């Protein structure tokens, strides 16, 4: 009886280890698509895709209320405002797949990157999405690949990031506020690779 019990326990342990040790495999690029940035998933690390950015940064002097009440005091301060939306790219898998992690291969700085996923088709990221908590709103520096743990079944992955200030193309207004307009450019990514088990 003891031998039978030991064999049963051994079988359960071996089966559990076999399930846990499923090999991680890369999802082929042919199973991925990205309408706005196809180079992000083309399987070629030599191509680079850049987020499309339409915003700008505005720096100027503004009269700011510094005290409450019927006669508030105002102070002239230099302010910075970001006008525009975060840059975004949506990657679709050809079928819902359990993804263990993704690797992002940066070609530039990527400020404040965040990932969200959904199984809804078509995707509605404003109402139905799951946040990837690993490295959420993370600043990617350098060009080494960065791994993001997903650990869920997904159909769509959305990457968002802040724009990068393009200070070389800034313009200065000759008005009283001496405002400066700095266009934003998108971060660059060589590839986004998906891994499943």
Backbone torsions as a table, in degrees:
resi	resn	phi	psi	omega
1	UNK	NA	-41.3	179.0
2	UNK	-62.5	-39.2	-179.1
3	UNK	-65.3	-38.9	178.9
4	UNK	-65.3	-40.1	179.5
5	UNK	-66.7	-43.3	178.4
6	UNK	-63.4	-40.3	177.8
7	UNK	-64.3	-39.0	178.5
8	UNK	-64.1	-45.2	179.3
9	UNK	-63.4	-43.9	178.6
10	UNK	-60.2	-41.9	179.1
11	UNK	-62.6	-43.8	179.6
12	UNK	-63.8	-43.8	-179.5
13	UNK	-63.3	-45.7	-179.5
14	UNK	-64.5	-42.0	178.7
15	UNK	-63.2	-43.4	179.4
16	UNK	-63.0	-41.7	178.2
17	UNK	-65.1	-37.4	179.1
18	UNK	-64.3	-40.0	178.4
19	UNK	-67.0	-43.8	-178.8
20	UNK	-68.0	-28.0	-176.8
21	UNK	-96.7	28.8	175.1
22	UNK	-59.9	135.6	-178.7
23	UNK	-69.0	142.0	175.9
24	UNK	-84.0	129.5	-179.7
25	UNK	-123.7	145.6	177.1
26	UNK	-78.7	134.4	175.7
27	UNK	-73.6	127.5	-179.8
28	UNK	-63.2	146.2	-178.8
29	UNK	-61.4	-22.8	178.8
30	UNK	-67.0	-16.5	179.3
31	UNK	-95.7	4.6	-177.2
32	UNK	-121.3	147.8	175.1
33	UNK	-146.3	151.1	178.1
34	UNK	-147.8	106.4	-175.0
35	UNK	-61.5	-43.4	-175.4
36	UNK	-81.1	-29.3	-176.1
37	UNK	-137.5	68.2	-174.8
38	UNK	-61.3	-26.0	-179.8
39	UNK	-67.6	-18.2	179.5
40	UNK	-66.5	-23.2	-175.6
41	UNK	-131.1	27.4	-177.9
42	UNK	-86.5	-2.1	178.9
43	UNK	80.2	6.5	-176.7
44	UNK	-117.2	112.4	-178.8
45	UNK	-74.0	-5.5	178.5
46	UNK	-87.7	-17.2	177.2
47	UNK	-89.3	151.3	-178.5
48	UNK	-127.9	137.1	177.8
49	UNK	-118.5	138.2	-178.1
50	UNK	-115.1	133.8	174.3
51	UNK	-60.0	142.4	176.4
52	UNK	-84.7	126.6	-179.4
53	UNK	-122.3	136.0	-179.2
54	UNK	-119.4	-0.1	-174.5
55	UNK	-92.3	-179.9	175.1
56	UNK	-152.7	165.4	177.0
57	UNK	-107.3	135.0	178.8
58	UNK	-118.4	124.5	178.2
59	UNK	-118.6	126.2	-179.8
60	UNK	-162.2	166.3	174.8
61	UNK	-79.7	139.6	-179.8
62	UNK	-141.1	147.7	173.9
63	UNK	-83.6	114.4	-176.7
64	UNK	-108.4	133.7	176.0
65	UNK	-73.0	124.6	-177.6
66	UNK	-113.4	-5.6	176.4
67	UNK	-143.7	143.0	179.5
68	UNK	-79.9	176.6	174.9
69	UNK	113.5	178.0	-176.9
70	UNK	-69.6	-25.7	178.3
71	UNK	-123.6	71.3	-175.1
72	UNK	-67.6	146.0	175.4
73	UNK	-84.5	142.7	178.1
74	UNK	-118.8	149.0	-179.5
75	UNK	-132.0	139.4	179.7
76	UNK	-86.1	117.1	-178.1
77	UNK	-128.4	152.8	175.9
78	UNK	-86.4	121.9	-175.2
79	UNK	-116.6	156.8	176.0
80	UNK	-124.2	126.2	178.9
81	UNK	-126.8	137.7	174.7
82	UNK	-99.7	122.5	-179.8
83	UNK	-113.3	121.7	-178.0
84	UNK	128.7	-179.8	-177.0
85	UNK	-105.3	162.1	173.0
86	UNK	-66.3	148.6	177.0
87	UNK	-74.4	151.4	-176.7
88	UNK	-150.3	151.3	172.3
89	UNK	-141.5	137.7	-179.4
90	UNK	-114.4	123.9	179.0
91	UNK	-107.8	133.4	-179.9
92	UNK	-114.0	136.8	170.2
93	UNK	-89.7	154.9	-177.4
94	UNK	-71.7	-19.1	177.6
95	UNK	-152.4	151.4	177.2
96	UNK	-56.0	129.1	-174.0
97	UNK	-138.5	140.9	175.2
98	UNK	-76.5	114.3	-177.2
99	UNK	-105.6	126.4	177.6
100	UNK	-76.6	-48.4	179.4
101	UNK	-160.8	164.4	172.1
102	UNK	-122.9	153.0	174.1
103	UNK	-117.3	129.1	177.0
104	UNK	-104.5	124.9	179.4
105	UNK	-101.8	97.8	-175.7
106	UNK	-76.3	149.2	172.8
107	UNK	-114.9	0.1	176.7
108	UNK	-157.5	-179.5	169.4
109	UNK	-60.5	143.9	173.7
110	UNK	-128.2	100.3	-177.8
111	UNK	-79.3	131.8	169.6
112	UNK	59.8	45.7	-179.0
113	UNK	-71.5	142.2	177.5
114	UNK	-143.4	144.6	-180.0
115	UNK	-120.7	138.8	172.4
116	UNK	-135.0	156.5	-177.9
117	UNK	-132.4	162.2	172.5
118	UNK	-157.0	156.7	172.8
119	UNK	-104.1	-3.9	-176.2
120	UNK	-74.0	137.5	-179.8
121	UNK	-131.8	115.7	-0.5
122	UNK	-72.6	156.0	-175.4
123	UNK	-73.2	142.5	171.4
124	UNK	-126.2	86.3	-172.5
125	UNK	-68.4	-20.9	-179.5
126	UNK	-74.6	-24.9	-175.3
127	UNK	-117.5	-25.7	-173.2
128	UNK	-139.0	88.0	179.8
129	UNK	-148.7	161.2	175.3
130	UNK	-118.2	126.6	-179.2
131	UNK	-75.9	137.2	171.6
132	UNK	-86.2	107.5	-173.4
133	UNK	-73.1	-24.2	-178.5
134	UNK	-67.1	118.7	178.6
135	UNK	58.8	38.7	-179.2
136	UNK	-69.2	129.1	-175.2
137	UNK	55.4	57.6	-174.6
138	UNK	-104.5	138.7	175.7
139	UNK	-90.2	117.1	178.0
140	UNK	-90.5	122.5	178.6
141	UNK	-117.9	141.1	179.3
142	UNK	83.0	-169.4	-174.7
143	UNK	-122.2	15.2	175.8
144	UNK	-77.3	145.0	178.5
145	UNK	-60.9	144.2	179.2
146	UNK	-118.2	128.7	-178.3
147	UNK	-95.3	133.6	175.4
148	UNK	-119.3	120.9	178.5
149	UNK	-74.5	129.1	179.4
150	UNK	-106.6	-59.5	176.5
151	UNK	53.9	50.8	175.3
152	UNK	-163.9	164.0	175.0
153	UNK	-81.0	131.8	-178.8
154	UNK	-138.1	158.8	170.9
155	UNK	-115.9	-36.3	179.1
156	UNK	-126.7	143.6	171.8
157	UNK	-125.1	126.5	176.0
158	UNK	-109.6	129.4	174.4
159	UNK	-106.6	131.8	173.8
160	UNK	-126.1	153.6	178.6
161	UNK	-156.4	157.8	174.3
162	UNK	-75.6	155.2	173.7
163	UNK	-73.9	162.8	178.7
164	UNK	-106.2	131.5	-179.7
165	UNK	-63.5	126.7	177.6
166	UNK	-98.6	76.9	-171.7
167	UNK	-65.5	-23.6	-179.9
168	UNK	-69.2	-22.4	-179.7
169	UNK	-109.9	23.9	179.5
170	UNK	-75.8	155.1	177.9
171	UNK	-127.3	144.2	179.9
172	UNK	-112.5	126.5	178.3
173	UNK	-81.4	151.0	-179.8
174	UNK	-97.9	29.0	179.4
175	UNK	-87.8	179.4	-177.4
176	UNK	-62.2	-34.5	-177.6
177	UNK	-80.6	-7.7	-179.7
178	UNK	49.9	48.0	-177.2
179	UNK	-71.3	147.3	178.6
180	UNK	-119.8	131.0	176.6
181	UNK	-108.8	121.7	179.4
182	UNK	-116.8	114.9	178.0
183	UNK	-66.5	153.6	176.4
184	UNK	-103.4	137.2	174.1
185	UNK	-115.1	155.1	-177.6
186	UNK	-82.1	152.1	174.6
187	UNK	-69.9	159.3	-177.8
188	UNK	-113.4	137.9	-180.0
189	UNK	-129.2	133.4	176.6
190	UNK	-77.3	-43.7	-173.1
191	UNK	-163.4	150.5	169.3
192	UNK	-122.2	117.1	-178.3
193	UNK	-107.7	139.5	-179.1
194	UNK	-109.0	140.2	-179.7
195	UNK	-129.2	133.7	-178.0
196	UNK	-127.6	159.0	172.4
197	UNK	-134.7	NA	NA
